[in-house]
Amino acid sequence: MLSEEQVVKEFTRFCETAALPDGSKRAKKINGSMVLVVHTKGKLYAVSNVCSHQDKFLHAGRVRNCKITCPLHGAQFDLATGNATCLPATKPIPTYEVRVVDDWIEVAV
């Protein structure tokens, strides 16, 4: 059995870097998961696009201070860790590794 360090991550192309300028976000289904990539303050984050509170999409939410706010009930999630930082959500959302290769944003889901 492979250890966690030995698992080879498979990255999938998400979009070209030019399509996601700083201050923007984009959602897309990858390998059956709804993924949201956020470009804020020069950094890329990839998280689940689904709020852990009531399974609503997060892509219409506001991003501020590296947190995204669910547009339905105001739950907030840290983009780096996925942790819920504001009620009504108490469970974290998944985060994904993100990288840039040859002007493409890629996500490991």
MMTF fields as JSON, N, C-alpha, C and O atoms, coordinates in Angstrom:
{
  "mmtfVersion": "1.0.0",
  "mmtfProducer": "UNKNOWN",
  "numBonds": 435,
  "numAtoms": 436,
  "numGroups": 109,
  "numChains": 1,
  "numModels": 1,
  "chainsPerModel": [1],
  "groupsPerChain": [109],
  "chainIdList": ["A"],
  "bondAtomList": [4, 2, 8, 6, 12, 10, 16, 14, 20, 18, 24, 22, 28, 26, 32, 30, 36, 34, 40, 38, 44, 42, 48, 46, 52, 50, 56, 54, 60, 58, 64, 62, 68, 66, 72, 70, 76, 74, 80, 78, 84, 82, 88, 86, 92, 90, 96, 94, 100, 98, 104, 102, 108, 106, 112, 110, 116, 114, 120, 118, 124, 122, 128, 126, 132, 130, 136, 134, 140, 138, 144, 142, 148, 146, 152, 150, 156, 154, 160, 158, 164, 162, 168, 166, 172, 170, 176, 174, 180, 178, 184, 182, 188, 186, 192, 190, 196, 194, 200, 198, 204, 202, 208, 206, 212, 210, 216, 214, 220, 218, 224, 222, 228, 226, 232, 230, 236, 234, 240, 238, 244, 242, 248, 246, 252, 250, 256, 254, 260, 258, 264, 262, 268, 266, 272, 270, 276, 274, 280, 278, 284, 282, 288, 286, 292, 290, 296, 294, 300, 298, 304, 302, 308, 306, 312, 310, 316, 314, 320, 318, 324, 322, 328, 326, 332, 330, 336, 334, 340, 338, 344, 342, 348, 346, 352, 350, 356, 354, 360, 358, 364, 362, 368, 366, 372, 370, 376, 374, 380, 378, 384, 382, 388, 386, 392, 390, 396, 394, 400, 398, 404, 402, 408, 406, 412, 410, 416, 414, 420, 418, 424, 422, 428, 426, 432, 430],
  "bondOrderList": [1, 1, 1, 1, 1, 1, 1, 1, 1, 1, 1, 1, 1, 1, 1, 1, 1, 1, 1, 1, 1, 1, 1, 1, 1, 1, 1, 1, 1, 1, 1, 1, 1, 1, 1, 1, 1, 1, 1, 1, 1, 1, 1, 1, 1, 1, 1, 1, 1, 1, 1, 1, 1, 1, 1, 1, 1, 1, 1, 1, 1, 1, 1, 1, 1, 1, 1, 1, 1, 1, 1, 1, 1, 1, 1, 1, 1, 1, 1, 1, 1, 1, 1, 1, 1, 1, 1, 1, 1, 1, 1, 1, 1, 1, 1, 1, 1, 1, 1, 1, 1, 1, 1, 1, 1, 1, 1, 1],
  "groupList": [{"groupName": "MET", "atomNameList": ["N", "CA", "C", "O"], "elementList": ["N", "C", "C", "O"], "formalChargeList": [0, 0, 0, 0], "bondAtomList": [1, 0, 2, 1, 3, 2], "bondOrderList": [1, 1, 2], "singleLetterCode": "M", "chemCompType": "L-PEPTIDE LINKING"}, {"groupName": "LEU", "atomNameList": ["N", "CA", "C", "O"], "elementList": ["N", "C", "C", "O"], "formalChargeList": [0, 0, 0, 0], "bondAtomList": [1, 0, 2, 1, 3, 2], "bondOrderList": [1, 1, 2], "singleLetterCode": "L", "chemCompType": "L-PEPTIDE LINKING"}, {"groupName": "SER", "atomNameList": ["N", "CA", "C", "O"], "elementList": ["N", "C", "C", "O"], "formalChargeList": [0, 0, 0, 0], "bondAtomList": [1, 0, 2, 1, 3, 2], "bondOrderList": [1, 1, 2], "singleLetterCode": "S", "chemCompType": "L-PEPTIDE LINKING"}, {"groupName": "GLU", "atomNameList": ["N", "CA", "C", "O"], "elementList": ["N", "C", "C", "O"], "formalChargeList": [0, 0, 0, 0], "bondAtomList": [1, 0, 2, 1, 3, 2], "bondOrderList": [1, 1, 2], "singleLetterCode": "E", "chemCompType": "L-PEPTIDE LINKING"}, {"groupName": "GLN", "atomNameList": ["N", "CA", "C", "O"], "elementList": ["N", "C", "C", "O"], "formalChargeList": [0, 0, 0, 0], "bondAtomList": [1, 0, 2, 1, 3, 2], "bondOrderList": [1, 1, 2], "singleLetterCode": "Q", "chemCompType": "L-PEPTIDE LINKING"}, {"groupName": "VAL", "atomNameList": ["N", "CA", "C", "O"], "elementList": ["N", "C", "C", "O"], "formalChargeList": [0, 0, 0, 0], "bondAtomList": [1, 0, 2, 1, 3, 2], "bondOrderList": [1, 1, 2], "singleLetterCode": "V", "chemCompType": "L-PEPTIDE LINKING"}, {"groupName": "LYS", "atomNameList": ["N", "CA", "C", "O"], "elementList": ["N", "C", "C", "O"], "formalChargeList": [0, 0, 0, 0], "bondAtomList": [1, 0, 2, 1, 3, 2], "bondOrderList": [1, 1, 2], "singleLetterCode": "K", "chemCompType": "L-PEPTIDE LINKING"}, {"groupName": "PHE", "atomNameList": ["N", "CA", "C", "O"], "elementList": ["N", "C", "C", "O"], "formalChargeList": [0, 0, 0, 0], "bondAtomList": [1, 0, 2, 1, 3, 2], "bondOrderList": [1, 1, 2], "singleLetterCode": "F", "chemCompType": "L-PEPTIDE LINKING"}, {"groupName": "THR", "atomNameList": ["N", "CA", "C", "O"], "elementList": ["N", "C", "C", "O"], "formalChargeList": [0, 0, 0, 0], "bondAtomList": [1, 0, 2, 1, 3, 2], "bondOrderList": [1, 1, 2], "singleLetterCode": "T", "chemCompType": "L-PEPTIDE LINKING"}, {"groupName": "ARG", "atomNameList": ["N", "CA", "C", "O"], "elementList": ["N", "C", "C", "O"], "formalChargeList": [0, 0, 0, 0], "bondAtomList": [1, 0, 2, 1, 3, 2], "bondOrderList": [1, 1, 2], "singleLetterCode": "R", "chemCompType": "L-PEPTIDE LINKING"}, {"groupName": "CYS", "atomNameList": ["N", "CA", "C", "O"], "elementList": ["N", "C", "C", "O"], "formalChargeList": [0, 0, 0, 0], "bondAtomList": [1, 0, 2, 1, 3, 2], "bondOrderList": [1, 1, 2], "singleLetterCode": "C", "chemCompType": "L-PEPTIDE LINKING"}, {"groupName": "ALA", "atomNameList": ["N", "CA", "C", "O"], "elementList": ["N", "C", "C", "O"], "formalChargeList": [0, 0, 0, 0], "bondAtomList": [1, 0, 2, 1, 3, 2], "bondOrderList": [1, 1, 2], "singleLetterCode": "A", "chemCompType": "L-PEPTIDE LINKING"}, {"groupName": "PRO", "atomNameList": ["N", "CA", "C", "O"], "elementList": ["N", "C", "C", "O"], "formalChargeList": [0, 0, 0, 0], "bondAtomList": [1, 0, 2, 1, 3, 2], "bondOrderList": [1, 1, 2], "singleLetterCode": "P", "chemCompType": "L-PEPTIDE LINKING"}, {"groupName": "ASP", "atomNameList": ["N", "CA", "C", "O"], "elementList": ["N", "C", "C", "O"], "formalChargeList": [0, 0, 0, 0], "bondAtomList": [1, 0, 2, 1, 3, 2], "bondOrderList": [1, 1, 2], "singleLetterCode": "D", "chemCompType": "L-PEPTIDE LINKING"}, {"groupName": "GLY", "atomNameList": ["N", "CA", "C", "O"], "elementList": ["N", "C", "C", "O"], "formalChargeList": [0, 0, 0, 0], "bondAtomList": [1, 0, 2, 1, 3, 2], "bondOrderList": [1, 1, 2], "singleLetterCode": "G", "chemCompType": "PEPTIDE LINKING"}, {"groupName": "ILE", "atomNameList": ["N", "CA", "C", "O"], "elementList": ["N", "C", "C", "O"], "formalChargeList": [0, 0, 0, 0], "bondAtomList": [1, 0, 2, 1, 3, 2], "bondOrderList": [1, 1, 2], "singleLetterCode": "I", "chemCompType": "L-PEPTIDE LINKING"}, {"groupName": "ASN", "atomNameList": ["N", "CA", "C", "O"], "elementList": ["N", "C", "C", "O"], "formalChargeList": [0, 0, 0, 0], "bondAtomList": [1, 0, 2, 1, 3, 2], "bondOrderList": [1, 1, 2], "singleLetterCode": "N", "chemCompType": "L-PEPTIDE LINKING"}, {"groupName": "HIS", "atomNameList": ["N", "CA", "C", "O"], "elementList": ["N", "C", "C", "O"], "formalChargeList": [0, 0, 0, 0], "bondAtomList": [1, 0, 2, 1, 3, 2], "bondOrderList": [1, 1, 2], "singleLetterCode": "H", "chemCompType": "L-PEPTIDE LINKING"}, {"groupName": "TYR", "atomNameList": ["N", "CA", "C", "O"], "elementList": ["N", "C", "C", "O"], "formalChargeList": [0, 0, 0, 0], "bondAtomList": [1, 0, 2, 1, 3, 2], "bondOrderList": [1, 1, 2], "singleLetterCode": "Y", "chemCompType": "L-PEPTIDE LINKING"}, {"groupName": "TRP", "atomNameList": ["N", "CA", "C", "O"], "elementList": ["N", "C", "C", "O"], "formalChargeList": [0, 0, 0, 0], "bondAtomList": [1, 0, 2, 1, 3, 2], "bondOrderList": [1, 1, 2], "singleLetterCode": "W", "chemCompType": "L-PEPTIDE LINKING"}],
  "groupTypeList": [0, 1, 2, 3, 3, 4, 5, 5, 6, 3, 7, 8, 9, 7, 10, 3, 8, 11, 11, 1, 12, 13, 14, 2, 6, 9, 11, 6, 6, 15, 16, 14, 2, 0, 5, 1, 5, 5, 17, 8, 6, 14, 6, 1, 18, 11, 5, 2, 16, 5, 10, 2, 17, 4, 13, 6, 7, 1, 17, 11, 14, 9, 5, 9, 16, 10, 6, 15, 8, 10, 12, 1, 17, 14, 11, 4, 7, 13, 1, 11, 8, 14, 16, 11, 8, 10, 1, 12, 11, 8, 6, 12, 15, 12, 8, 18, 3, 5, 9, 5, 5, 13, 13, 19, 15, 3, 5, 11, 5],
  "groupIdList": [1, 2, 3, 4, 5, 6, 7, 8, 9, 10, 11, 12, 13, 14, 15, 16, 17, 18, 19, 20, 21, 22, 23, 24, 25, 26, 27, 28, 29, 30, 31, 32, 33, 34, 35, 36, 37, 38, 39, 40, 41, 42, 43, 44, 45, 46, 47, 48, 49, 50, 51, 52, 53, 54, 55, 56, 57, 58, 59, 60, 61, 62, 63, 64, 65, 66, 67, 68, 69, 70, 71, 72, 73, 74, 75, 76, 77, 78, 79, 80, 81, 82, 83, 84, 85, 86, 87, 88, 89, 90, 91, 92, 93, 94, 95, 96, 97, 98, 99, 100, 101, 102, 103, 104, 105, 106, 107, 108, 109],
  "secStructList": [7, 7, 7, 4, 4, 4, 7, 7, 7, 7, 3, 3, 3, 3, 3, 3, 4, 4, 4, 1, 7, 6, 6, 3, 3, 3, 3, 3, 3, 3, 6, 6, 3, 3, 3, 3, 3, 3, 3, 3, 6, 6, 3, 3, 3, 3, 3, 3, 1, 5, 7, 6, 6, 6, 7, 7, 5, 7, 6, 6, 1, 7, 3, 3, 6, 6, 3, 3, 3, 7, 6, 6, 6, 7, 7, 3, 3, 3, 6, 6, 6, 7, 7, 3, 3, 3, 6, 6, 7, 7, 1, 7, 7, 7, 3, 3, 3, 3, 3, 3, 3, 6, 6, 3, 3, 3, 3, 3, 7],
  "xCoordList": [0.837, 0.0, 0.889, 1.907, 0.502, 1.287, 1.034, -0.091, 2.096, 1.93, 1.409, 1.379, 1.001, 0.458, 1.482, 1.109, 2.762, 3.81, 4.03, 4.49, 3.709, 3.95, 2.801, 2.956, 1.669, 0.528, 0.837, 1.192, 0.698, 0.943, -0.336, -1.389, -0.228, -1.4, -1.604, -0.655, -2.856, -3.194, -3.828, -4.892, -3.159, -3.66, -4.461, -4.118, -5.535, -6.403, -6.392, -6.463, -6.303, -6.362, -7.711, -8.764, -7.649, -8.862, -9.213, -10.32, -8.279, -8.456, -7.102, -6.158, -7.01, -5.788, -5.674, -6.686, -4.451, -4.247, -4.87, -5.377, -4.84, -5.414, -6.921, -7.486, -7.576, -9.031, -9.426, -10.613, -8.43, -8.727, -7.801, -6.88, -8.059, -7.206, -7.401, -8.39, -6.443, -6.523, -7.846, -8.253, -8.507, -9.8, -10.987, -12.127, -10.722, -11.829, -11.883, -10.991, -12.952, -13.139, -13.913, -14.616, -13.77, -14.44, -14.709, -13.874, -15.871, -16.258, -16.344, -16.675, -16.031, -16.036, -16.104, -15.581, -16.741, -16.797, -15.557, -15.261, -14.835, -13.641, -13.761, -13.909, -13.697, -13.755, -14.92, -14.779, -16.055, -17.252, -17.363, -18.368, -16.352, -16.378, -16.567, -15.97, -17.402, -17.588, -16.451, -16.365, -15.585, -14.389, -14.494, -14.944, -14.076, -14.037, -12.588, -11.944, -12.076, -10.73, -10.875, -11.577, -10.194, -10.242, -8.84, -7.874, -8.735, -7.466, -7.606, -8.299, -6.952, -7.06, -5.702, -4.968, -5.38, -4.127, -2.909, -1.953, -2.967, -1.845, -1.684, -0.7, -2.627, -2.536, -3.771, -4.876, -3.559, -4.653, -5.049, -4.197, -6.347, -6.897, -7.914, -8.632, -7.982, -8.99, -9.723, -9.111, -11.039, -11.891, -13.131, -13.391, -13.884, -15.183, -16.077, -16.032, -16.878, -17.829, -19.141, -20.116, -19.186, -20.422, -20.29, -19.396, -21.181, -21.204, -21.537, -22.425, -20.83, -21.067, -22.325, -22.745, -22.923, -24.106, -25.367, -26.077, -25.637, -26.842, -26.596, -27.515, -25.372, -25.012, -25.33, -25.664, -25.234, -25.44, -24.096, -23.054, -24.133, -22.894, -22.297, -23.012, -20.974, -20.259, -19.773, -19.382, -19.786, -19.156, -19.75, -19.074, -20.968, -21.565, -21.249, -21.669, -20.519, -20.192, -19.084, -18.341, -18.987, -17.984, -16.687, -16.704, -15.578, -14.259, -13.653, -13.588, -13.211, -12.578, -11.663, -12.046, -10.46, -9.483, -9.242, -9.146, -9.146, -8.887, -9.969, -9.699, -11.187, -12.348, -13.448, -13.554, -14.263, -15.425, -16.682, -16.765, -17.656, -18.922, -19.999, -20.174, -20.72, -21.828, -22.912, -23.304, -23.399, -24.409, -25.783, -26.637, -26.013, -27.343, -27.529, -28.465, -26.664, -26.835, -25.663, -25.699, -24.619, -23.509, -22.419, -21.532, -22.463, -21.367, -20.074, -20.083, -18.961, -17.672, -16.695, -16.738, -15.792, -14.784, -13.431, -13.317, -12.405, -11.033, -10.601, -10.708, -10.12, -9.741, -8.506, -8.36, -7.624, -6.396, -6.642, -6.047, -7.52, -7.716, -9.068, -9.223, -10.041, -11.4, -12.215, -13.406, -11.604, -12.305, -13.457, -13.347, -14.555, -15.686, -15.269, -14.79, -15.456, -15.029, -16.197, -16.009, -17.405, -18.578, -19.813, -20.001, -20.642, -21.896, -22.793, -22.684, -23.669, -24.168, -23.337, -23.622, -22.33, -21.523, -20.589, -20.026, -20.433, -19.501, -18.498, -17.454, -18.805, -17.928, -17.09, -17.571, -15.845, -14.997, -15.441, -16.205, -14.947, -15.13, -13.789, -12.742, -13.802, -12.541, -11.711, -12.254, -10.408, -9.477, -8.677, -8.533, -8.166, -7.421, -6.121, -6.035, -5.123, -3.849, -4.023, -4.679, -3.43, -3.537, -2.139, -1.31, -1.89, -0.587, -0.785, -1.848, 0.28, 0.278, 1.386, 2.54, 1.013, 1.973, 1.699, 0.594, 2.709, 2.593, 1.353, 0.598, 1.15, 0.02, -1.349, -2.367, -1.364, -2.625, -2.717, -1.743, -3.897, -4.167, -4.61, -5.504, -3.977, -4.307, -4.668, -4.111, -5.611, -6.1, -6.017, -6.349, -5.573, -5.554, -6.79, -6.924, -7.694, -8.94, -8.924, -9.872],
  "yCoordList": [-1.176, 0.0, 1.249, 1.291, 2.255, 3.481, 4.387, 4.51, 5.014, 6.004, 7.293, 7.439, 8.221, 9.49, 10.245, 10.905, 10.153, 10.838, 10.206, 10.881, 8.92, 8.212, 8.32, 7.924, 8.836, 8.953, 10.012, 11.144, 9.625, 10.554, 11.338, 10.764, 12.662, 13.503, 13.721, 13.969, 13.625, 13.862, 15.242, 15.506, 16.103, 17.455, 17.512, 16.867, 18.296, 18.495, 19.966, 20.832, 20.248, 21.639, 22.24, 21.642, 23.438, 24.137, 25.252, 25.285, 26.159, 27.229, 27.894, 27.66, 28.711, 29.465, 30.57, 31.086, 30.929, 31.95, 33.285, 34.009, 33.615, 34.885, 34.96, 36.052, 33.799, 33.766, 33.974, 34.056, 34.058, 34.208, 35.277, 34.955, 36.54, 37.61, 37.769, 37.305, 38.429, 38.673, 39.365, 40.304, 38.885, 39.431, 38.706, 39.15, 37.581, 36.841, 35.41, 34.943, 34.732, 33.329, 32.625, 33.258, 31.302, 30.513, 29.116, 28.542, 28.581, 27.236, 26.298, 26.697, 25.031, 24.015, 22.643, 22.441, 21.709, 20.329, 19.582, 19.561, 18.967, 18.184, 16.826, 16.736, 15.782, 14.413, 14.213, 13.534, 14.802, 14.638, 15.589, 15.567, 16.425, 17.385, 18.803, 19.185, 19.574, 20.98, 21.769, 21.848, 22.348, 23.027, 24.518, 24.927, 25.322, 26.769, 27.211, 26.938, 27.897, 28.465, 29.969, 30.635, 30.483, 31.901, 32.481, 31.922, 33.613, 34.324, 35.624, 36.543, 35.697, 36.88, 37.248, 36.389, 38.515, 39.051, 38.3, 38.031, 37.966, 37.322, 35.843, 35.244, 35.244, 33.817, 33.068, 33.61, 31.813, 30.95, 29.975, 29.404, 29.792, 28.829, 27.972, 28.467, 26.696, 25.805, 25.127, 24.49, 25.278, 24.71, 24.103, 24.299, 23.375, 22.896, 24.101, 25.085, 24.02, 25.089, 24.889, 25.585, 23.958, 23.617, 23.924, 23.41, 24.757, 25.112, 23.871, 23.097, 23.692, 22.526, 22.683, 21.725, 23.853, 24.091, 23.526, 22.713, 23.972, 23.481, 23.165, 23.245, 22.811, 22.364, 23.368, 22.966, 24.647, 25.677, 26.064, 25.932, 26.545, 26.93, 28.201, 29.135, 28.212, 29.336, 30.354, 31.459, 30.013, 30.876, 32.288, 33.206, 32.479, 33.82, 34.58, 35.726, 33.953, 34.582, 35.614, 35.653, 36.445, 37.506, 36.973, 36.226, 37.366, 37.004, 38.24, 39.316, 38.049, 39.143, 38.529, 37.587, 39.068, 38.591, 37.084, 36.398, 36.58, 35.159, 34.241, 33.097, 34.754, 33.962, 34.17, 35.237, 33.138, 33.265, 33.14, 32.308, 33.978, 33.999, 33.368, 33.751, 32.401, 31.774, 32.832, 33.527, 32.956, 33.983, 33.677, 34.562, 32.455, 32.1, 32.49, 33.221, 32.021, 32.275, 32.979, 33.209, 33.329, 34.078, 33.259, 33.824, 31.94, 31.123, 31.52, 31.869, 31.464, 31.824, 30.67, 29.873, 30.611, 29.563, 30.16, 31.017, 29.695, 30.092, 29.408, 28.188, 30.182, 29.619, 28.727, 27.812, 28.971, 28.176, 26.832, 25.824, 26.815, 25.59, 24.915, 23.723, 25.675, 25.16, 25.225, 24.915, 25.621, 25.664, 26.666, 27.751, 26.287, 27.201, 28.224, 27.864, 29.507, 30.56, 31.396, 32.302, 31.1, 31.868, 30.979, 30.293, 31.004, 30.247, 30.784, 31.957, 29.964, 28.716, 27.474, 26.396, 27.589, 26.412, 26.069, 26.956, 24.78, 24.314, 23.316, 23.072, 22.738, 21.753, 22.428, 23.333, 21.995, 22.573, 22.107, 21.151, 22.801, 22.362, 21.838, 22.271, 20.915, 20.392, 21.477, 22.384, 21.367, 22.218, 21.316, 20.118, 21.905, 21.139, 21.845, 23.072, 21.063, 21.64, 22.273, 21.711, 23.445, 24.183, 24.629, 24.976, 24.617, 25.044, 25.66, 25.543, 26.325, 26.893, 26.22, 26.178, 25.689, 25.046, 25.55, 25.396, 26.15, 26.639, 27.506, 27.303, 28.462, 29.407, 28.751, 29.311, 27.574, 26.896, 26.703, 26.32, 26.971, 26.661, 25.208, 24.798, 24.431, 23.022, 22.73, 23.316, 21.812, 21.459, 19.945, 19.187, 19.514, 18.085, 17.793, 18.274, 16.999, 16.646, 15.159, 14.629],
  "zCoordList": [0.0, 0.0, 0.0, 0.691, -0.772, -0.862, 0.328, 0.812, 0.787, 1.848, 1.227, 0.005, 2.079, 1.604, 0.75, -0.219, 1.1, 0.355, -1.016, -1.937, -1.163, -2.401, -3.389, -4.544, -2.981, -3.873, -4.924, -4.598, -6.188, -7.278, -7.529, -7.805, -7.43, -7.635, -9.125, -9.869, -9.544, -10.933, -11.053, -10.494, -11.784, -11.998, -13.288, -14.279, -13.26, -14.415, -14.784, -13.913, -16.076, -16.522, -16.161, -16.384, -15.596, -15.176, -16.153, -16.69, -16.384, -17.362, -17.586, -16.832, -18.606, -18.851, -17.804, -17.33, -17.446, -16.428, -16.827, -15.969, -18.101, -18.572, -18.343, -18.281, -18.216, -18.021, -16.56, -16.244, -15.66, -14.236, -13.624, -12.872, -13.956, -13.409, -11.903, -11.336, -11.275, -9.831, -9.509, -10.192, -8.458, -8.054, -8.663, -8.528, -9.338, -9.958, -9.45, -8.742, -9.831, -9.45, -10.551, -11.339, -10.593, -11.627, -11.081, -10.382, -11.401, -10.961, -12.158, -13.274, -11.879, -12.934, -12.289, -11.193, -12.96, -12.481, -12.973, -14.168, -12.021, -12.354, -11.685, -10.466, -12.479, -11.954, -10.983, -9.967, -11.3, -10.484, -9.305, -8.594, -9.08, -7.97, -8.501, -9.507, -7.814, -8.165, -7.513, -6.288, -8.337, -7.864, -8.152, -9.223, -7.186, -7.326, -7.186, -6.173, -8.209, -8.125, -7.964, -8.725, -6.952, -6.623, -6.761, -6.241, -7.471, -7.607, -6.831, -7.266, -5.689, -4.839, -4.264, -3.776, -4.326, -3.783, -4.326, -3.599, -5.628, -6.292, -6.034, -6.468, -5.339, -5.001, -5.498, -5.531, -5.882, -6.333, -5.238, -4.557, -5.08, -4.133, -4.865, -5.734, -4.524, -5.088, -3.937, -3.08, -3.934, -2.88, -3.518, -4.705, -2.728, -3.194, -3.452, -2.714, -4.49, -4.8, -4.052, -4.331, -3.113, -2.415, -0.921, -0.249, -0.417, 1.002, 1.838, 1.481, 2.935, 3.799, 4.657, 5.306, 4.672, 5.483, 4.823, 5.415, 3.578, 2.896, 1.424, 0.608, 1.087, -0.258, -1.365, -2.479, -1.082, -2.103, -2.708, -2.068, -3.955, -4.636, -4.042, -3.679, -3.952, -3.368, -4.397, -4.02, -5.682, -6.681, -6.752, -7.215, -6.314, -6.309, -5.022, -4.858, -4.12, -2.84, -2.946, -3.926, -1.926, -1.876, -1.27, -0.292, -1.859, -1.345, -0.696, -1.29, 0.552, 1.295, 2.351, 3.046, 2.463, 3.449, 3.355, 4.372, 2.124, 1.851, 2.423, 2.79, 2.492, 2.898, 1.866, 1.261, 1.673, 0.796, 1.637, 2.541, 1.325, 2.046, 1.181, 0.024, 1.737, 1.025, 0.798, 1.736, -0.441, -0.718, -0.123, -0.077, 0.328, 0.846, 2.306, 2.629, 3.187, 4.623, 5.291, 6.5, 4.53, 5.095, 5.759, 6.399, 5.624, 6.164, 5.46, 4.279, 6.192, 5.613, 5.732, 6.669, 4.723, 4.689, 4.348, 3.472, 5.056, 4.782, 3.48, 3.357, 2.521, 1.228, 1.306, 0.495, 2.255, 2.373, 3.042, 2.658, 4.044, 4.828, 4.587, 4.851, 4.088, 3.938, 5.21, 5.192, 6.318, 7.601, 7.588, 7.018, 8.223, 8.411, 9.458, 10.533, 9.137, 10.064, 10.565, 11.378, 10.086, 10.504, 10.378, 9.373, 11.404, 11.377, 10.267, 9.911, 9.715, 10.271, 9.923, 10.444, 9.068, 8.731, 9.889, 10.531, 10.146, 11.173, 10.6, 11.205, 9.445, 8.815, 7.73, 7.049, 7.567, 6.518, 5.129, 4.992, 4.109, 2.733, 2.232, 2.713, 1.278, 0.753, 0.06, -0.571, 0.19, -0.55, -1.484, -1.24, -2.548, -3.546, -3.871, -3.823, -4.2, -4.608, -5.981, -6.859, -6.153, -7.413, -7.833, -6.992, -9.131, -9.652, -11.033, -11.643, -11.51, -12.856, -13.649, -13.222, -14.82, -15.719, -17.129, -17.649, -17.741, -19.124, -19.33, -20.28, -18.446, -18.523, -18.357, -18.762, -17.764, -17.435, -15.933, -15.285, -15.382, -13.983, -13.937, -14.677, -13.062, -12.92, -11.471, -10.542, -11.298, -9.96, -9.785, -10.697, -8.61, -8.268, -7.437, -6.312, -8.003, -7.307, -7.032, -6.453]
}
